[in-house]
Amino acid sequence: MTSNALNLNNLRLAVLIDAENVPRNCIKSVMEEIAIYGTPTIKRIYGDWTNPSIGGWKYTLLENAITPIQQYSYTTGKNSSDSAMIIDAMDILYTEKTDGFVIVSSDSDFTRLAIRLREAGQRVIGIGEMKTPGPFIAACDKFTYIEVIRANFEEPKTTDEEHKLAADKARPKPPVQVKTRGTKVPEDVVQFIADSISDLSEDDDWVFMGELGNLLLKKKPDFDHRSYGFKKLSSLIKSIDRFEVDFRHTTDKNITHVFVRDKEA
């Protein structure tokens, strides 16, 4: 669990996936990301499975134990899966024991759903591509870009290729290089962190890293240290000369607490 995440670990999660708005070759990485926050007790994916364009999902769904929900496209050009996902989400909200929802889509149509679920006390995690509109991102407790969590963003495979992949699954795979945007942190991000430290700091100017991470996500749900090439929030902040990081060890429970301050404050 990284220090910039909200208190989302060990949640019972309902995972709802819009098959028409996410690439199928990202699902393994998406499910690994979800495991950071809790246990996906419900895993459903929505689409018109009679449509050949999404027929290649079969092996992906089997490997990740995701239940496909059939939703026919009654009108050309309309995404009928949206209404089915929304109806199911409300049914789960009132009939199932869940602590939060993961909405996997890049569609802004789920903005009102995310707001409604949060009003009901549920945590809402959004996962989508960088083309996701801002209103949906802002409606979530946390939003993560698929491009950030994936180790290697490949083009979708054809059905024949997926059959071959299934047959060759036991073969050793070469190491994959993680793609990042580099380690240069933009000035607006530095100022964003500095402003958040100022909001939390008291007389001694030191701020607990966990509290800082929570505030950053509250202000900007799609903030992610991995976007800048860092595995931890503390590593990102340590790379910026403006900030000082202090690791404080407790002798009784052998726990390390991380604090940060703005040297220019």
N, C-alpha and C positions, 0 to 999 in steps of 0.2 A: 504493500500500500504506500503510495507516494504522498509526500507531505502537502501537495496542493489539492488533494481530493477531499471532498466533503465526507462526513461520517456516513458512508454508504456501505461499508463492508458488512457482510453477513446478513444482508437483506434478502427476503424472499421476493424474487422478481418475476414479473410477467413480461416476456419478451415478445413483442409484436413487430413483424417485419413486413415491409411493403416490397414485394418481389418486383414490382414494376419501377421502383425508384432506387434500387441498390444493385451493384454488380454482384453476381453470384460467387465470383472467385474471391470475394473478401470475407465470406461468412466465417471461416475458421478463425481469422484474426479478430473478427467482431465478437465471436463467442469467448475467445480468450480474454478480450478486454472486459466483457461483462462479468467474467469470473472474478475480477478484481473487486467488484462491488458486492457480490453476493451469489446466491444460488438461483438459477433460472428454473423455477418450479413449473412455469408454463412457457412453452416455446411454440409459437405459431407463425406461419408465413402465409400471406394472402396474395392471390393472383388468379387469373383465368388460366388454369392449367390445360385447357383445350387449345390455347394459343401456342403454336410451335415456337414462338420467339422466347418463351420461358420454359420450354420443355426440357432443357438441359440441366434443370435444378435437381433432378432425381438423386444422383449420388451425393451431392452436397447435403441434401436434407437427411439422407440415410446416415451419413457419417456424423452428423451433428444432432440426430434425434429430434428434428424439428417437424412439427405436424403441419402439412399443407392444408389450407382452407380454400375450397373452391368458391370463386366468385365470378359469375359470368359477366361479360361486358355487354350490358344491355344497349348501350348507346355508343356509337363510334366516336372516339376522341375523348371519352370520359373515363376516368379512373374509378371503376366501381369498387375497387379494393378499399378505398378510403372509408366509405360508409360502413363496410363490413368490419374493418378494424376498429372504428369508433364505437360501433354497437357492441362488439365483443369486449372492448376495454371497459365500457360502463357496466356490462354484465359481470365481468371479473371483479370490478371495484366493489360491487354490492354482494357478490355471492362467494368469492374466493378469499382466502387469507393471504394477502400479499402486502408487502411493505413499500413496493415501488414498481414502476413500469420502465421498460426500455423500449423506446420507439425508434426503430431503425428505418429511416426514410430521409429523403432530401426534399420532401414536399411540404410546403407551408400550410397545406390544408389541415395539418395536425396541430396547429398553433393553439386553437381553442381547446382541443382535447387536453393538451399538456397543461394549460392553465386550469382547466376543470379538475384534473387529477391532483394537482398541487393544492387546490382549494379544499380537496377532500383529505388532505394530510399525507398524500402519497409522494414519495420521491420520484422525480422524472428525469431519466437520463436519455438524451438524444444522441443518435449516431447517424451521420450522413456525410455526403460529399461536400467539398468546399463550395459548391454551387447552392447550398442550402440557404434560403432566404433568412435574413436577420430576425424577423418576428418569431419564427419557430425556435431559433437558437436562444433568444432571450426568454422564451417561455419555459425553458428547461432549467432544472437545478444544475445540470452539467451537460455540456455538449462536446462530443469528440468527433473530429474529422476522420473519415475512413482513410484518407491519404496519409494521415499521421500515424495511425496504428498499424498500418500494413507494412510488412518488411519489404515487399516487392510488388508494386502495382502492375500486374500483367494484364494483357488483353484477355477478355473472356474466351475460354476454350470452346470449340465446337463439340457436339455430342459425341462424335467419333473419337475426338481427342480425349474426352473424359473417360470413355471406355478403355482406352489405352492406358490412361493414368491409373485407373482402378486395377488393371492387370499388373502394372509395374509398381504398385504401391510399396512393395517390400524392398525395392532397390534403394541403395544409399543415395541421398541427395547431396549435391555440393552446397557449401555454405552460402547463405544469401546475404548480400550487402544491404544494410539499412540505408534508405535514402532520407536525407535530412535537408533542411534549408541552410545548413551551415551554422557556425557558432557565433556569428555577428548578431548581436541583439540590437534591434532598432531603437532609436532614441525615444520614440513614443512609448515603447514598452518599458524602457528604463524609468521614464517619468511616471508611467502608470503604477509601477511597483513602488516608486518613491512616494507617490501620493497616498498609496494604501498603507505604507509604513507610517506615514505621518498621521493618518486617521486612527491608527491603533496605538501609537507610541504615547508613553506617559513621561514621568520626570526623568528617567534614566535613558530614554530613547531606544531601549532594546525592546524588540517585539518577538514573540514566540512564532516560529516558522509555521506551525500548524494553523495558528489563527490567521496569519498572513495568507496562507494558501486558501483558506476558507473565504476570506474577504475578496481575494482576486477572482474566485469563481462566482461569488455573489454579484460582483460588479460586471463580470464578463464570463458567462458560462462556457465559452469556447476557448478560454485561455488554457494553453497546454505547453509546458516546458519542452516537450518533445518536438514541437514545431521548430525549435531553434537548435536542435541537435543535442539536447541534454536529457539524461535519464531521470534526473531528480531536480526538483525546484531549487534545492540548496546548491546544486552544482551550477545551475544557471546564474543564481545570484552571486555566487563566489566568483564567477567569471567577470563580473562588472566591478570596476575599480571603485565606483561610488559607494558600494555597500561593504559592510564588515560582517562576517559570520562568526559566531561563537558557539562552540560545541561544549555543553556543560554536562559532565558525567555525575551521576548519583551513585554513591557507594553502596547504599542499602539494597537497591534492586537492580543494579548494574544497567541502568537505562541512560541513554544520551538524549538530552533535549537541545534542540538547535534554536538559536536566537539570531536575529539580524537587526542592524541599525543602519540608518542613512548618515554617512559621514558628513554630508553637506547640510544636514538639518540644522 
